[in-house]
Amino acid sequence: MSATHAPPPEVAADALAGRVVVVTGAHGGLGAEAAKACARAGATVVLLGRRVPKLNRVYDALKTLGPEPAIYPMDLAGADPADFAELAARVAGELGGLHGLLHCAAEFTGLAPLATVDPEAFVRCLHVNLSAPWLLTQACLPHLEKESDSAVVFVTDDPARVGGAYWGAYGLAKQALAALVRQLSAETDTGSVRVSGLEPGPMRTDLRARAYADEARLRVPAPAAYAPACVHLLSPAGAAFRGRVWTPRVPA
Ligand SMILES: NC(=O)c1ccc[n+]([C@@H]2O[C@H](COP(=O)([O-])OP(=O)(O)OC[C@H]3O[C@@H](n4cnc5c(N)ncnc54)[C@H](OP(=O)(O)O)[C@@H]3O)[C@@H](O)[C@H]2O)c1
């Protein structure tokens, strides 16, 4: 099995000890599980999401697992560079640094022919899935660069599938994120910031259900199966995936 498809390794109990990690989409399927795994690995997790009651539930779960987390309510659809700069400065200033950024948030409203997609919805979807993660990363880079080891992880999707018909702006953005991993990594390859991608397989989440409403949900792996891979990429052990998109295999 090549390293690209290797299963997620065991995560060391202290893999992220002393680190501050921002997780977007933190009340989503993968985001919540990744946030819990990061807390268990010792990270102070900043939970970014747009629904405060749901963020509070994840916050309560994390409090029992690791360092006191923080909540940062934000709707990426309306966020601009000034909002991202404020977030980055507040996280680094109030929590003593910034070591990781895990982009789990994604908007996908369902399969539809491109010709029928409302223009505003198309642009919003591209922003939430591509320009917002980039602009947030850009704002965080000066803080990430201050650390001796830090990581940015973009969550992508299978290009063979989402590059096909009806995946619209979501599919275009996910393919562009994979290109962003290569491009940004090539520009930062001698620095302390590691850039990589995680391409999970199918996961039993709300997003998946919007494309495959009729599938037998229990046959699809739970998002927790990919949480160790998120921790691995955020930790120094993730250096092997610098500039690459990891597609770990997990059992159903
Ligand atoms: N599920 C799969 O089979 C699969 C496969 C390959 C890749 N992925 C990727 O895995 C990642 C996690 O997805 P998931 O399956 O866990 O989906 P999910 O459960 O739907 O989580 C997505 C999260 O993104 C949030 N979000 C959407 N629009 C937002 C906005 N404008 N501002 C802030 N947050 C916003 C959602 O919040 P709301 O609840 O408020 O909408 C939700 O918390 C995504 O990047 C996805 O593309 C998923």
The ligand as an SDF file (V2000), in Angstrom:
LIG
                    3D

 48 52  0  0  0  0  0  0  0  0999 V2000
  -19.1180   13.4180    3.9150 N   0  0  0  0  0  0  0  0  0  0  0  0
  -18.3930   12.9430    2.9330 C   0  0  0  0  0  0  0  0  0  0  0  0
  -18.6770   11.8540    2.4160 O   0  0  0  0  0  0  0  0  0  0  0  0
  -17.1800   13.7120    2.4570 C   0  0  0  0  0  0  0  0  0  0  0  0
  -16.3650   13.1150    1.4760 C   0  0  0  0  0  0  0  0  0  0  0  0
  -15.2320   13.7980    1.0390 C   0  0  0  0  0  0  0  0  0  0  0  0
  -14.9210   15.0460    1.5780 C   0  0  0  0  0  0  0  0  0  0  0  0
  -15.7470   15.5950    2.5120 N   0  0  0  0  0  0  0  0  0  0  0  0
  -15.3590   16.9000    3.0670 C   0  0  0  0  0  0  0  0  0  0  0  0
  -15.2520   16.7580    4.4720 O   0  0  0  0  0  0  0  0  0  0  0  0
  -15.4420   18.0430    5.0970 C   0  0  0  0  0  0  0  0  0  0  0  0
  -16.4230   17.9180    6.2280 C   0  0  0  0  0  0  0  0  0  0  0  0
  -17.7020   17.6380    5.6730 O   0  0  0  0  0  0  0  0  0  0  0  0
  -18.7950   16.7800    6.4480 P   0  0  0  0  0  0  0  0  0  0  0  0
  -19.0540   15.5830    5.6180 O   0  0  0  0  0  0  0  0  0  0  0  0
  -18.4150   16.6480    7.8580 O   0  0  0  0  0  0  0  0  0  0  0  0
  -20.0630   17.7410    6.2520 O   0  0  0  0  0  0  0  0  0  0  0  0
  -21.0120   18.4440    7.2990 P   0  0  0  0  0  0  0  0  0  0  0  0
  -21.3600   17.5380    8.4170 O   0  0  0  0  0  0  0  0  0  0  0  0
  -22.1430   19.0170    6.4900 O   0  0  0  0  0  0  0  0  0  0  0  0
  -20.0900   19.6160    7.8780 O   0  0  0  0  0  0  0  0  0  0  0  0
  -19.8190   20.7870    7.1370 C   0  0  0  0  0  0  0  0  0  0  0  0
  -19.7270   21.9390    8.1110 C   0  0  0  0  0  0  0  0  0  0  0  0
  -19.4640   23.1360    7.3670 O   0  0  0  0  0  0  0  0  0  0  0  0
  -20.3030   24.1440    7.9010 C   0  0  0  0  0  0  0  0  0  0  0  0
  -20.5680   25.2620    7.0030 N   0  0  0  0  0  0  0  0  0  0  0  0
  -21.2490   25.2450    5.8250 C   0  0  0  0  0  0  0  0  0  0  0  0
  -21.3560   26.4870    5.3560 N   0  0  0  0  0  0  0  0  0  0  0  0
  -20.7370   27.3140    6.2580 C   0  0  0  0  0  0  0  0  0  0  0  0
  -20.5530   28.7120    6.3410 C   0  0  0  0  0  0  0  0  0  0  0  0
  -21.0490   29.5380    5.4100 N   0  0  0  0  0  0  0  0  0  0  0  0
  -19.8690   29.2110    7.3950 N   0  0  0  0  0  0  0  0  0  0  0  0
  -19.3820   28.3980    8.3610 C   0  0  0  0  0  0  0  0  0  0  0  0
  -19.5510   27.0620    8.3440 N   0  0  0  0  0  0  0  0  0  0  0  0
  -20.2290   26.5340    7.3070 C   0  0  0  0  0  0  0  0  0  0  0  0
  -21.5960   23.4140    8.2240 C   0  0  0  0  0  0  0  0  0  0  0  0
  -22.4190   24.1860    9.0690 O   0  0  0  0  0  0  0  0  0  0  0  0
  -24.0270   24.0440    9.0110 P   0  0  0  0  0  0  0  0  0  0  0  0
  -24.3670   22.8020    9.7730 O   0  0  0  0  0  0  0  0  0  0  0  0
  -24.4740   25.2950    9.6410 O   0  0  0  0  0  0  0  0  0  0  0  0
  -24.4070   23.9380    7.5540 O   0  0  0  0  0  0  0  0  0  0  0  0
  -21.0360   22.1690    8.8880 C   0  0  0  0  0  0  0  0  0  0  0  0
  -20.7400   22.4120   10.2320 O   0  0  0  0  0  0  0  0  0  0  0  0
  -15.8880   18.9770    3.9820 C   0  0  0  0  0  0  0  0  0  0  0  0
  -14.7910   19.7510    3.5590 O   0  0  0  0  0  0  0  0  0  0  0  0
  -16.3230   18.0420    2.8630 C   0  0  0  0  0  0  0  0  0  0  0  0
  -16.1820   18.6360    1.5980 O   0  0  0  0  0  0  0  0  0  0  0  0
  -16.8720   14.9670    2.9600 C   0  0  0  0  0  0  0  0  0  0  0  0
  1  2  1  0
  2  3  2  0
  2  4  1  0
  4  5  1  0
  4 48  2  0
  5  6  2  0
  6  7  1  0
  7  8  2  0
  8  9  1  0
  8 48  1  0
  9 10  1  0
  9 46  1  0
 10 11  1  0
 11 12  1  0
 11 44  1  0
 12 13  1  0
 13 14  1  0
 14 15  2  0
 14 16  1  0
 14 17  1  0
 17 18  1  0
 18 19  2  0
 18 20  1  0
 18 21  1  0
 21 22  1  0
 22 23  1  0
 23 24  1  0
 23 42  1  0
 24 25  1  0
 25 26  1  0
 25 36  1  0
 26 27  1  0
 26 35  1  0
 27 28  2  0
 28 29  1  0
 29 30  1  0
 29 35  2  0
 30 31  1  0
 30 32  2  0
 32 33  1  0
 33 34  2  0
 34 35  1  0
 36 37  1  0
 36 42  1  0
 37 38  1  0
 38 39  2  0
 38 40  1  0
 38 41  1  0
 42 43  1  0
 44 45  1  0
 44 46  1  0
 46 47  1  0
M  CHG  2   8   1  16  -1
M  END
$$$$
